[in-house]
Amino acid sequence: MYRTHNNGILNISNVSQKVKLCGWIQKSRDLGGMTFIDLRDRYGITQLVFNEQIDLELCNKARNMGREWVISIEGEVKERSNKNPNLKTGEIEIEVSYLHILKASKTPPFTIEDESDGGEELRMKYRFLDLRRNPVQENLKLRHRIGLETRKYLDQLSFMEIETPYLIKSTPEGARDFVVPSRMNPTEFYALPQSPQTFKQLLMVSGYDRYFQIVKCFRDEDLRADRQPEFTQIDCEMAFVEQEDVIQTFEGLIKHLFKTEKNISFNNSFPKISYSEAMHRFGSDKPDIRFGMELNYIKPLTNGAGFKVFDDAEEVIAIALKNCADYSRKKLDALTNWVKRPQIGAKGLIYVKCNEDGSFKSSVDKFYSQEYLRKWANECNAEDGDLILVLSGNKSTTQKQMNELRLKLGKDLNLFKENDYKPIWVVDFPLVEKDEESGALHAMHHPFTSPKKEDAHLLNDSPEKVRANAYDLAINGVEVGGGSIRIHDRELQEQLFTTLGFTKEEAEEQFGFLLNAFEYGAPPHGGIAFGFDRLCALMGNKDNIRDFIAFPKNNSGRDVMIDAPAKIDDNQLKELSIDTIG
């Protein structure tokens, strides 16, 4: 037996016991006649003490060990004279009588501490060392707990966890597929699933009326803080349900997770907002409702003054910042430069200061009188001491730009607190949207989403007016989940495929298996998928989902630890009937 206890469990009640411990050396302190070592495992830290007056050889052996060496010890639990209240084991220490070096270690390239001296890229390269750090371990423990509670909750509601394939057929679901060549079927490829969408629908046809899966999904898309090429979903589907059934069931799951993990209770139902209202008020389909600063549309109040930027714009949108009229020119210039960044894309930023004496100072004073600016302030409900910021341009683009500015200001002005969570359901999305460049129609969610019954008659002639029977859950500006009631009728599914530009042959080639299944007694069904990594990051108060993934990719989609992706041997390429270019 290597150990009788872990390093986070011993306390004052264990004094005088003989114990065996194992772990990694966190740090060593030589105080002349005595040497102290902090021994670490994933459960905690225990202080070891070596006394040269008791055993000089053992003490010298301890002095010659370094950080991250793996050791096992035997000794007696003693009460510490200098207790550490910040340590679970801080009341005791182990007087070591036996020491065995299990494995020496090179000096790590960065310190294995809560606040490490290693940069992100270095820690990613040595991720196996980074995973030893307590903050990373705490993140993965949180992930484990959320996964466990999800399974327990859904099991109590008679959901079955059923695995679906990873090697599937490439189908258009919005992002690029990762593809896998088939050696046994030369020139043909599998795709890795962007989601188990069609399979969970087939399970409903098969009679498994309550399915879930905590499942890996794969999308070849540009990365950001809340995206990875491989990510995890809590994927769920139910038969014989309508939209409200799904919403109530999975609102219950989210409430359960927040209660068990954060001890936060939501006493009321989560509010609902339509997609059109969300875009109008917040400029986002995943609005952060922890603070106000809602969008105001002032285009009619800007016309006729000769300011071409506003006159030529489709829309002029303003937000009001409470008690910020004292913003310096330096701050305003910084905000202007921020909205001009390529990621935001605004051409400029107009400001209006509502002075304490009732007058106005604006960057467009040349064009707009005090009377004009007063009307803007009234429309924005701005008072003396407030600051109005204005963007203009294409309506949808300006809404999105103003949403980004609103979120930045909410953070900069400390308008929300840590552990303040405000969930909101967004419903009544458009079923389809038009690509601005090609003019082609695309499914806003995916092509299996059913239209609202009252809008179905518009599908042929006015598809952009059709609302989807779809719903997303946003929390603090993060889309944590989304789903819909699915189409379960072959004729309606074929009609939507036609609207999306599929020929009958293309629809049959790509989705014939699903269309065929609909002819064998398909029940009405719907579901939802939650971004598991995003939920973990949200509950862990972090912005980047990488912090909650054991072995994540960097911003270029690379695993710098194992150096992947990488070229493969020419013989492998030949065996797969693949020739490369470049």
N, C-alpha and C positions, 0 to 999 in steps of 0.2 A: 504494500500500500504506500503510494507516494505521499498522500496527505490525509489527515483526519479532519481537517477544517479548511474552508477557503479563507481568503485574506480580508473578508469584510464582515466576519461573523463573531469573532471573539470579543468578549467584554469582561467587565469586572467580576461577573459570576463564574468565569473560567479560571480565575487565579488559582495557582498551584497545580493545574492540570498539565500533564505531559501531552504535547501536540506535535504533529508533523505538518509542515507547510511547504508549498512549492510556489514558484512564480518567477517574475522578472525583477531585477534590481532597478528600482526607480531612481534612487540616489543613495550616496554613501557619505557619511560624515565621520572623519577621524578626529577624535578629541583627546589625543595623547594616549592615555591608558585605556580608553574605551573607543570602540568603533560602532556606529549606529548605521543600519541599513534599512531603507524602506522597501519592503517586498510587496510587489503588486501583481494582482491578477484581475480579471474583469469584475470581481466582486468587491474589491477595495484594496486597502493598503494596511499592512501590519508592520510595526517597527520591531526590528531585531536588534539585540544588543550583544556585543562581544567584549568580554572583559579580559585584558591580558593578565591580570592577577589571578584569574581563575584558569585560563588556558591560553598561554602566550602563542603557541603554534596556531591554534584555531583563530586567534585574533589577527595574526599576521596574514593568514590565508584570506581572511575577510578583507583586509586592507588592499590586497592585490587584485581584487575583482572590480569590474567596471560596470557602467550603465548597460542595462538590457541583457546582462548575463542571466542564464536560467539556472536556478539553484533549488535544491531541496534541503530542508533543515529539520532538526528535532530539537526540542527545548521545553522549558517550563514557562507557563504564563505568569508574569509578575505584574503587580500594580505599578504604574508609572508614577514617579515623583513629580514629573512635569507634564501634566495632562494636556492633551490637544482636543479642545471641544469641537473643532471643525472636522474631526475624523471619527468615523463610526467606531473604530477600534482605539480611539485616542486615550482611553483610560488604562490601557495595558501595553505591555511589550513582551517579547519572547527572549528569555535568557538562553542563548543557543549553546547546545552541548555537542551537536553533530552537524556538519556541513558537507554537502556533496555538490560539486559543480556538474550540472547536467549538460550544459553547453555554454561555452564562452561566446561573446558577441563582439563583432567589430563596433567601433564607435559610430553610433547612428549619425546620418547626415543632418539631422535636426533634433531638437529636444522633444522627448515624449512627455510633454506637459500640456496642461489645459490651454495655455497661451504659448504656442510653439514659435520658435524662431525660423521655421521653414516656410518659404513661400508656397503658394498653391500648386504651382507646377512641380516643384520638388516633392511636395507631399503626395501628389498624384502619382509620381514616378515610383515612390516608395510607399504606395498605399497600404501594403501589409504592415508597415510601421505606423502609419497614420491611424490605422484602425485600432491601435493599442491606446490611443489617447482617450481620455475619459469623455470629452464632449462628443466625439464620434460614436463611442460605445453607447452613450446615453441616447443619441439619435436612433441608433439601430434597436435599442431596447424599446423605445417608443414605437418604432415601426412594428416590432414583434407584438407589442401589446395591442395595437390597433388592429392588426391582422387577426389576432386571437379573439378579440371581442367581436369583430365582424362575423367571424365564423360561428361563434356562440349565439349571437343575436339572430342570425339568419337561420341557423339550425332550429332554433325554438319556433320559428315561423314556417317550418316544414320545407325550407329551401334545401335542395340537393346540390352539392358541389360536384360538377361534372367537368372533366378535362376535355378540351377540344384540340384539334391538330395544330401543329406549328407549320407543317409543310402543306400548303394549300395552293389554290389557284389564284393567280393575280386578277384582282377585280378593282375597278375604279371606286375608291372611297374617299378621295380628297387629297391625300398625300402620295408621295412616291413610295412604291413597294421596294423592300429589299428582296432580291431574288436569289434562288439557290439552284444551281445546275443539277440535272439528274443524269448520273452516269448510265443508268439502265435505260434511259430514254433520251438518246443523243439529240441535241439542239432544243430540248424542252426544259422548262424551268418550273420549279415551285416558287411560290412567294411566301414570305413570312407575314403573318396576319397583322394588319393594322388594328383589328379588333376581331373578336369571334362572332361578329354580327350575324352572318348567315347561318352559322352553326347553332347559335342559341335560338334563332327562329325555327330551325329544323327540329330542335329539341321540343319546342312548343307543339309543333305538328306531331311529334312522336309521343306526346302525352305527358311529358315531364313538366308539369305546369308551374313549378317554381324552381328555377335554376340559378346558381351563382357560381362564380369562379374568381379567385384572385390570380390574375393571369398576366403573363408578359405579352406586350404588344410592341410592334416595330413600325416605325415611320421614318423614311429617309427625307427629312426636312431640316431646314436651317435651325440651329440650336439657339436657345436663350435660357434664362434662369429656370423657367418652368418646363423646359423640354429636354428630353434625352432621346437618342435614336431607339433605345429600348427602354420601355417604361412599364409600369404595372397598373392595371385597372382592377377595381372591384366591379365585376361585370355581372349584371343581373337581368333576368327576364321572367315575366309572369304571364300566364294565360287567363282568359276570361276576366279581363280587367279593363277599366277605363282610366283616363288620365289621372283622376283624383285618387284612385286606388293606389297607383304607383307612387304618386307624390306623398300620400300619407304613410305608406309602408316605409319609404326610404328617408323621409323626414324623421321617422322614428329611429332609424339606424343612426343618423347623424346626431340626433339628440342623445342617444345612448353612448356614442363614442365620446362626445364632449363631457357627458356626466362622469363616465368611468375614467377618462384620461385627465380631464382638466377640472373636474368637479364644478362644471358650469351647467346650469339648468336653463332651458328655454321653456318658459311656462305657457307661452302662446304659440299658435301656429305661425310658421314663417310667412311673412308677407309675400304677396304675388304682385307682379307688375308685368304689363305687356311689353313686348319687344319695342314697339313704337314709342311707348311712354318712356322706357328706359333710355332709348337713344335721344329722345327729345329733352329729357331732364338732366341726363348725366353724360350723354355722348358715348355710352358704352352698353353693350349687351350683358356685361357682368359688373354692374355698378357697385361702387363702394358707398354704402349709405351710412357710414359712421359719422359723416359730417355733411353739412349743407353745400354751399357754394354751387348751387345748381345753375344750369345754363339758361341764359336769357337771349331772346331773339329780337334784335333791335334794328334789323334792316330797314323797316319803314321809317324809323326815326333818324336815319342817317342820309336819306335821299335828299337831293336838291341843294347840297352845299358845295358841290363841285369837287369833292374828294374822290378822285377816280378809283382809288383802291376799293372804296366801299361801293361806289356807284356801279362798278363792273362786277361786283361779287354776287354770287347767287344768294349768299347768306352772310349776315354779320352777327356774331355771337359774343356775348359778354358774361363775365362772372364778377361777383363782388366779394372782396376780401375785407372782413370786418376789422376795423381799427388798424389799418395798414397804410393810411395816407402818408405816414412818415417814411415810406420806402425811399431810400436814397436813389440818386441817379445811377450809382454803381450797381445797386441791386436790380434796378429795372433793366439796365443794359445786360446784366448777366442773364436775366430771364429771357430777354429778347434773343440773345445768342443761343440760349438753350432750346427755344422753340424753332430756331432756324437750323438746328442740327438735322442731318439727313434722316435720322430715325423719326423725327417729328415732321419736318418738311414745311413748316410755316414760312411765309415770306417776311413776316415782321409781327410786331406786337404793339398795340396802341394802349396807352394808359390814361386814366382820368382820376385825379386825386380830388376827393370830396373834402375840402378844407373845413376846419372847425368853425370858421366864420360863415359857412354857407356858400362860399364861392368855389369855383372849380379851376383846376390847373391840369391841362391836357397836352399830350404830344401832338394833338391836331387842333390846337387853339387857332391856328391860321384859318381853318375852314369852319369851325363850329363855335357858335356863340354860347354864352353862358346859358341861354334859354334852351338851346339844343341839348347841352350836357346835362341840364336839370331833368329833361325828359328821359335821358338815358338812365340817370340815377334813380328816378322814380320807377322805371320799368324793372330795374335790378334790385329794387328795395334797398338801395344803398343810402346810408345815413352819413352825417358829418363825421369825418375821421376814417371813412372807408376808402378803399382803392378799387377801381374798376379796371379790368383787363379785357381787351377786345381782340378777337381774331376774325378773319373774313376769308371767303373763298367758296369753293364747292361745298354744298351743305354737309354731305356725309363725311367728307375729308375734314372739314373744320370742326365738326362734332368730335371726331376722333382725336384731333389735335388738342381741342379744349379739354377733353377727358384726361389726356396725358398731363397737361398743365395743371389741371385740377388735382390729380393724384399727387403730383410733385409738391404742390403748395400745401396740400393736406398733411404731408409728411414734414415739410419744412417748418410749418407753423404749429406742429404738434397738436393737430386737431383730433387725434385719436390716441387711445392708450393701449398699452400692451394687454393682451388677454381681453380685449373688447371685441367681441365677434358679433357681426350683424349679417345673418343669412337672408337671402331673398330669392324667391323663385321667379324666373323670367319665362313667360309663356307667350304663345301666339306669335312665334317667329314666322317670317316668310318661308314658304315651302321651298321656293327657288330664288336664286339671285342671278343677276346678269354680270358676266365678266366685262369689265370696262374696256378691255382691249379687243377681245374677240367678238363680244356681243353674244356669246353662247350662254345658255342657261345652265346653272349648276345647282345641285341640291344643297341647301344651306347646311343641313345636317348630314344626311346620307340618302340614297335613292330609295330606301325602304320605309321612309317616314310617311305616315298617312296624312292626307289633308284633313282639315276640319270639315265635318260633314256638311255644314252650311255653306262651305266655299267650294266643294268638289265640282259643282257645275261650271266653275270658272276655269277649270284646268286646261281645257282646249283653247279657249279664246283669250283669256287673261290670266295666264299662269302666275305672273308676278303679283297678282292681287290675292292669291290663295295663301291662307295661313296654315301653318303646319300644326298638327296635333303633337307638339313637341314642348319640352320644358328643360330648362337648365337651372342648376342651383349655383349661385354665386355667394361667396362669403368674403367680405372685405376686399372686393375687387378681384377676387380669384375665382375663375370658373372651376369648381371642384367636381361637378358632375353634370351630365346631360343625357337626355333620353327622349323617347317618343312612343306613341302608340303606332304600331307597325301596320303596314298594308298586309292583309291576309287573303286578298282576293286576286286571282291571276289577272283578270281583266283590268282592274284598277292599276295593278303593278305594271302591266304592259303599257297602259295609257301614260303613266308617269315616265317610263323609259322613253316613250316616243317624244314626250315634251322635252326631255333632257337631250334629245338628239340621237338616241340609239335607233339604229335600224332594227327591224324585227329579227334579222339574222344575228346581229351583234348581241341583242338582248338574250336570244336563245343560246348563243355560244358561251356567253359569260355567266348567265344566271338561269339557264334552262333547268338545272337541278332544283332550284328554289321554286320556279314557276310550276314545275311538275308537281312538287310537294303540295302546293296550294290546291291542287285538284283532288287531294285525298283527305278531305276533312280537316282543314286548317282552322284552329280556333282563333278568335280575336285575341291579340296579345300585345304586350308592350314591355318596355324595360328601361333601364338606365345603367350608365357606367360612371363610376367615380374614379378620378385620378388619385390612385392610392398614394403615390409619391407626393402629390400636391397636398393631400389631406395631412400627411405626416409633417410636411414643411410648415403648413398653416398652424397646426397644433404645437409644433416645436418652435414657433415664432422665428422662422428663417425664411429668406426669400428664395434660396436656391435649393431645388430638389436634390441636387448632387449630395448635399449633406446627409441625406437619408437613404442613399444607395451605397451598398458595400463597395462595389467596384464600378464607379461611373466613368463616362467618357468626358473628355475635355470639350471646349467650345468648337473644336474642329472635328468632333466625332471620333477622336482617337483615344485608345487606351494606352497611355504612355508607359504604363507599368509593364505590359506584355508586348508593347509595340505592335498594336493592331489598329487598323487593317494592315496587311502586309502582302507582298507578292508571294505567289505560290510557284512551286516547281513546274518546269516546262512539262515534265512527264504527267503531272496531275492535270495540267491544262489539256494535254493531248488526250488523256483518258476521258476527260469531260467534253471533248469535241469543241474546245473553246480556243479561239485565237484572239490575242490582245492587240490593240492599236496604241502606238506611242511607247 
